[in-house]
Amino acid sequence: MDLRLAAYAVCIEDGQVLLSQSVQPDGLRTWTLPGGRVEHAEDPFDTVIREVAEETGLDTVVERLLGVDSRVVPAAERHVSGRPGLQNIGIFYQVRVTGGRLRPEPGGATVEPAWTPVVDVSRLGRSSLVDIGLALARAVPATGHVAAVPVGGLVRH
């Protein structure tokens, strides 16, 4: 089984959440939270700031740790066939924009960052990470953990 440690930004301003649309290896476009893999010897706190800047062009500061999610993506449900199952451990941070200009990731997989009304999120084809991040931001649970988000319909791994 593969293991991935990642950090994700939950940025909500004026009833809108910052999302990024990425293109999966199979060509499927999916809305997700800005964020990504923690590099070797990198602090996840630094990862989330770097990833938001890379994927959206925006500068941010971390306001608080929201929580941690661990989920297993079965091999049959991975975007790249032939890979083993994946355990994704996601660290979610509440961030605030301090500057920059919204733009797509140059030469990267993020093709469209956008401010999206939170009330419209349920109608988007999205990663389950979006629902987890929004649930953490709403509840701010003392444990830093929310119930698993079922995958299916518009919600994907």
C-alpha positions as CSV (number, residue, x, y, z in Angstrom):
1,M,0.0,0.0,0.0
2,D,1.2,3.5,-0.9
3,L,1.3,6.2,1.8
4,R,0.8,9.9,1.1
5,L,1.1,12.7,3.7
6,A,-0.4,16.0,2.5
7,A,-1.5,19.4,3.8
8,Y,-4.6,21.2,2.6
9,A,-5.8,24.8,2.9
10,V,-9.4,25.7,3.9
11,C,-9.8,29.3,3.0
12,I,-13.3,30.7,3.5
13,E,-14.0,34.4,2.9
14,D,-17.4,36.2,2.5
15,G,-19.2,32.9,2.2
16,Q,-16.9,31.6,-0.6
17,V,-14.3,28.8,-0.4
18,L,-11.1,28.8,-2.4
19,L,-11.0,25.7,-4.6
20,S,-8.8,24.5,-7.3
21,Q,-9.8,22.3,-10.3
22,S,-7.2,19.7,-11.2
23,V,-6.9,17.3,-14.0
24,Q,-6.4,13.7,-13.0
25,P,-4.2,11.3,-14.9
26,D,-7.3,9.8,-16.5
27,G,-8.4,13.3,-17.7
28,L,-11.2,13.7,-15.2
29,R,-11.5,17.3,-13.8
30,T,-12.1,17.5,-10.1
31,W,-12.5,20.4,-7.7
32,T,-10.4,20.1,-4.6
33,L,-8.8,22.2,-1.9
34,P,-5.5,23.8,-2.6
35,G,-2.7,21.6,-1.1
36,G,-0.6,18.7,-1.8
37,R,2.2,16.3,-0.8
38,V,4.6,17.1,2.0
39,E,8.1,17.0,0.5
40,H,10.9,15.1,2.2
41,A,11.9,16.9,5.5
42,E,9.3,19.7,4.9
43,D,7.0,20.8,7.7
44,P,3.3,20.4,6.7
45,F,2.8,24.0,8.0
46,D,5.2,25.2,5.3
47,T,3.7,22.8,2.7
48,V,0.2,24.3,2.8
49,I,1.6,27.8,2.3
50,R,3.8,26.7,-0.6
51,E,1.0,24.6,-2.2
52,V,-1.5,27.5,-2.1
53,A,1.0,29.8,-3.7
54,E,1.9,27.3,-6.4
55,E,-1.6,26.3,-7.3
56,T,-3.4,29.6,-7.0
57,G,-0.9,32.5,-7.0
58,L,-2.2,33.6,-3.6
59,D,-0.1,34.3,-0.5
60,T,-1.6,33.0,2.7
61,V,-0.9,32.7,6.4
62,V,-2.1,29.8,8.6
63,E,-4.6,30.8,11.2
64,R,-5.1,27.4,12.8
65,L,-4.9,23.7,12.5
66,L,-8.3,22.3,11.8
67,G,-7.7,18.6,11.9
68,V,-6.3,15.4,10.4
69,D,-8.0,12.9,8.1
70,S,-6.8,9.4,7.2
71,R,-8.5,7.5,4.4
72,V,-7.7,4.5,2.3
73,V,-8.3,4.6,-1.4
74,P,-8.6,1.0,-2.7
75,A,-6.4,0.1,-5.7
76,A,-9.4,-0.3,-7.9
77,E,-10.5,3.3,-7.2
78,R,-7.1,5.0,-7.8
79,H,-6.8,7.4,-10.7
80,V,-3.8,5.5,-12.1
81,S,-4.5,1.8,-12.8
82,G,-2.0,-0.8,-11.6
83,R,-1.1,1.1,-8.4
84,P,-1.7,-0.5,-5.0
85,G,-4.1,1.0,-2.5
86,L,-3.3,4.3,-1.0
87,Q,-3.5,5.6,2.5
88,N,-3.8,9.4,2.3
89,I,-3.2,11.3,5.6
90,G,-4.4,14.9,5.2
91,I,-3.6,17.7,7.5
92,F,-6.1,20.5,7.2
93,Y,-5.3,24.2,8.0
94,Q,-7.5,27.2,8.1
95,V,-5.7,29.9,6.1
96,R,-6.2,33.5,5.2
97,V,-5.2,35.3,2.0
98,T,-2.7,38.1,2.5
99,G,-1.8,39.0,-1.1
100,G,-1.1,37.7,-4.6
101,R,-3.3,37.4,-7.6
102,L,-5.5,34.4,-8.5
103,R,-4.1,32.4,-11.4
104,P,-3.7,28.8,-12.6
105,E,-0.6,26.8,-11.7
106,P,2.0,27.3,-14.3
107,G,2.7,24.0,-16.0
108,G,1.0,22.1,-13.2
109,A,-2.1,20.0,-12.7
110,T,-4.2,22.8,-11.3
111,V,-6.0,24.4,-14.2
112,E,-8.5,26.7,-12.5
113,P,-8.5,28.1,-9.0
114,A,-11.7,29.8,-8.1
115,W,-13.7,31.4,-5.2
116,T,-16.8,29.3,-5.0
117,P,-19.9,30.0,-2.9
118,V,-20.0,27.4,-0.1
119,V,-23.7,26.8,-0.8
120,D,-22.8,25.8,-4.4
121,V,-20.1,23.2,-3.4
122,S,-22.6,20.3,-3.2
123,R,-23.3,20.6,-6.9
124,L,-19.7,20.3,-8.0
125,G,-17.8,17.2,-9.0
126,R,-15.3,17.3,-6.2
127,S,-12.8,15.4,-4.1
128,S,-14.0,14.2,-0.7
129,L,-11.2,16.4,0.7
130,V,-13.5,19.4,0.1
131,D,-16.3,18.0,2.2
132,I,-13.8,17.0,5.0
133,G,-12.2,20.5,5.0
134,L,-15.6,22.2,5.1
135,A,-16.8,19.9,7.9
136,L,-13.7,20.7,9.9
137,A,-14.1,24.4,9.4
138,R,-17.8,24.3,10.4
139,A,-17.4,22.1,13.5
140,V,-13.8,22.9,14.6
141,P,-13.9,19.7,16.7
142,A,-11.6,19.5,19.7
143,T,-10.4,16.1,18.5
144,G,-9.5,17.5,15.0
145,H,-11.5,14.6,13.5
146,V,-14.8,14.4,11.6
147,A,-16.8,11.4,10.4
148,A,-15.7,9.8,7.1
149,V,-17.2,11.3,3.9
150,P,-18.8,8.7,1.7
151,V,-17.5,8.6,-1.9
152,G,-20.0,8.4,-4.7
153,G,-22.0,10.5,-7.1
154,L,-20.2,13.9,-7.3
155,V,-17.8,13.0,-4.5
156,R,-14.6,11.2,-5.5
157,H,-11.3,10.2,-4.0
